[in-house]
Amino acid sequence: MVPVIALVGRPNVGKSTLFNRLTKSRDAIVADVAGLTRDRQYGEAVWQGQPYILVDTGGLTGDEHGIDTIMAGQSLQAIEEADAVLFLVDARAGRTAGDEMIAEHLRKRDKHTFLIANKVDGADQDSILGEFAPLGLGTPIGIAAAHGRNINPMLEAVLVKGDIQAEPELDEEGNPVERLPVTPIGTKIAVIGRPNVGKSTLVNRMLGEERVVVFDQAGTTRDSIYIPYERHDKPYTLIDTAGVRRRGKVFEAIEKFSVIKTLQAIQDANVVIFVVDAREGIVEQDLHLLGFVLESGRALVVAINKWDGMEQGEKEYVKKELERRLIFTQFADQHFISALHGSGVGLLYKSVDQAFESAMAKIPTKRMTEILEAAVSEHQPPLVNGRRIKLRYAHLGGSNPPIIVIHGNQVDAVPRSYTRYLENTFRKVLKLSGTPIRIEYKGGDNPFAEKKNKLSERQVNKKRRLMSHHKKAEKKRRDKR
């Protein structure tokens, strides 16, 4: 199996910087603020052909209270999952009481642990050795994650000298089995919504484990967490996102990072589950966020959470408000759920699968043109300056969302109302559910309109004979007068 390496240490020692360096990404938020990473962040990395999985964790201090206690639990769970642990310490700050507490825990675990002294720029190697030797975890490996210094020697020590490598798959005779790498094509599902509507609770319920931090405090998810898994032998990736507040409410730099990560997650997803708090209803920020989902063309499922315990009158009122305010998302399925208790959550998968299949549908050009011709026959486009708009044929121009390209004349004058009619027709006939549809028009102007036709010698001679015959006939008519 591919080895798993966990990055642990106190807050702000450079774990996320090293994570981004090794995975060649910017998936972990990096800023000079302690405690920025709260959940486990998984990433794939390769060094000299050796694949491995990297886990970035929240910082450990040894003195956790409230949410910090849960964050510590996330880090400890990552240690248990890992084949090796990179314990990062800050060479500039020196050894701290927090480092000693973490080291004591790691010494008790049966794990390959490597002591990594980060931020060694300008520091003396002997002084670093003397500073961190009392931790009892061997000789520290000095690196500078921000500048990429000593990264290769560190990986060699971990993956080669530490013998943290994938175990080869063997056949019945004990010989290694060679297989081509296969990347499963799964559905990426982004779970979005305002802070504290229950997104992380829903993710944990869908996964069946406590994978992301859930705490009764708005905004506990600051990063977008990608979690690959399988359900009924079908691959999925859940993306738990930070809640998006109104712009005026985004004061901290951390929250501005989180908004960007959420919007990136929407663009990266195939299907978006939009979570609404039934007790708070739809607010303007929800509409702005849904607008971004539609602009991105992503398939959509709406989950109205915290539905349990509401009075029947309240439920009827919420349904009417949703129908009124979400009229522009009529193509999306709505589910009334309780993420905390699990009611209605299982039904989300059916809508997600249908939305994904619709978003990725492959339709032949012949079928698309047949639908267009039937729609035009049923309801013709309007006249423009006395001329009828002509729509000739259609084909599929893209997926997620489906892009229908229609060719014809005077297409610039097609009114929006007729485009909506065509969208509804294609959606109904093709049974597309849960995904927006985009229609694009291409004009059918004659490309040879400005080009003169060059006649052959035979055609030129024939034209001369016709002109000569025409002139003689004209002369006879004049002579008769």
Buried (B, 14 or more C-beta within 10 A) or exposed (E): EBBBBBBBBBBBBBBBBBBBBBBEEEBBBBEEBEBBBBBBBBBBBEBEEBEBBBBBBBBBBBEBEEBBEBBBBBBBBBBEEBBBBBBBBBBEBEBBEBBEBBBEBBEEEEBBBBBBBBBBEEBEEEEBEEBBBEBEBEBBBBBBBBEEBBBEEBBBBBBEEBEBBEEEEEEEEEEEEEEEEEEEEBBBBBBBBBBBBBBBBBBBBBBEEBBBBBBEEEBBBBBBBBBBBEBEEEBBBBBBBBBBBEEEEBEEEBBEBBBEBBBBBBEBBBBBBBBBBBBEBBEEBBEEBBEBBBEBBBBBBBBBBBBBEBEEEEBEEBBEEBEEBBEEBEBBBBBBBBBBBEBBBEBBBEBBBBBBBBBBBEBEEEBBBBBBBEBBEEEEBEEBEEEEBBBBBBBBBEBBBBBBBBBBBBBEBBEEEBBEBBBBBBBEBBEBBBBBBBBBBEEBEEEEEEEEEEEEEEEEEEEEEEEEEEEEEEEEEEEEE
